Amino acid sequence: MTNTVDQEELALFRDAVIKALETEVAPHYEAWEKSGIVPRELWNTLGAAGMLCVDVPEDCGGCGAPFQYSVVVGEELARMGFGALSTNVMVHSDIVAPYLSHIGNDEQKQQWLPKMVSGEAVGAIAMTEPGAGSDLQAIRTSAVKDGDDYILNGSKTFITNGQHADMVIVAAKTDPNAGAKGISLFLIDTSLPGFSKGRNLDKIGQHSGDTSELFFSDMRIPSSALLGEEGQGFVYLMRELPRERLVIGALGVAAARGSLDMTIQYTQERELFGQKLSQLQNTRFEIARMETDYRINKAFVDQCIREYEDGKLDAPTASMAKYSATEMQCRVADGCLQLFGGYGYTTEYPISRNFIDARVQRIYGGTSEVMKEIIARSVLGR
């Protein structure tokens, strides 16, 4: 039976999120984009506003709210044009926290989850390496058993929240000869010796996004840092990826809504050849096309959210949601920018940021090409 959510309460929560973002984020976001990173204290502010890890169980410091509440936070960040922050929060709340909730033991949960809810601890997950992106079996970071500890060596790149992270879930090879079965996950306390972070990567979009290189040099970590069982890391990654991809799809849908809303308003105000831009047939047809594209994808993502809450969302369907919604997001951002004309190409108008920020959605969390292969295997086999 579907887990029903009180829509009135959900709407009230959405209103609270919007008000918090209007107060705490909107006045400062442009400055953060120019400085290239959000301030660390923002995480504490978001935690105090009840916007982090909202579906974490109450006995671990969370609200125990339904998954849809967590989606709402990401949706409003994306819809309001805070693309980089939506990515940062999504990783913290919808990727790292669920790994802990689903796989961690009681001690690990109590150590990290209450701090993640409050914003005292920022979470990151480190899978991608310079030579291993979507092909997780190719990772080279190693964790070698040494008495009661492990010695961690290697590097990771494109790690969201890497600069601010207090805890990083690291995928490492514990058995280099076992392929996928040789991968394990570790909860890395970034205050320990042997951990270092590189530069905050300079990206074409999501400029205030915290995206970093991480390094582990003879880092001694206790065996209690092992998340789940040794050698089961790849299984855990595959199990948790559907939620990640679904939420990325939800962010894509919400960002498209934001792009459409600002474009519709602009076309109703801008005049061309003595008419409102919204009265020209090309404008009307383009808006009709994009609105339809948006609504079809929103309906599918909403269906996937219900399936996830029922425990029925499989990897191919989540891949469809991520693939379709993010491709749509890019189409809509491009079409909306075109309707702004030359103004759309200036940073003065937010549509330009929506356009640039959208592009990475087709890459992280598994590229569109990888999504298509996963979908094809479910339909055609290998």
Protein Blocks (a to p, Z undefined) as FASTA:
>chain_A
ZZdddfklmmmmmmmmmmmmmmmmmmmmmmmmmnopacfklmmmmmmnopgoklgcfkno
paopafklmmmmmmmmmmnopamlmmmmmmmmmmmmmmmmmmmcfklmmmmmmmmmnoma
ccdddfbcfklcklmmlpcbdcddehjbccdedddehiehklmpmbdcddddfblknojm
lcccddddfkbghiacddddddfbhklpccdddddehiacdfklpghjehilmmmmmmmm
mmmmmmmmmmmmmmmmmmmmmmmmmmmmpcgehiafklpmklmmmmmmmmmmmmmmmmmm
mmmmmmmmnopacfklmmmmmmmmmmmmmmmmmmmmmmnmmmlmpckbmklmmmmmmmmm
mmggpafklmmmmmmmmmnoZZ
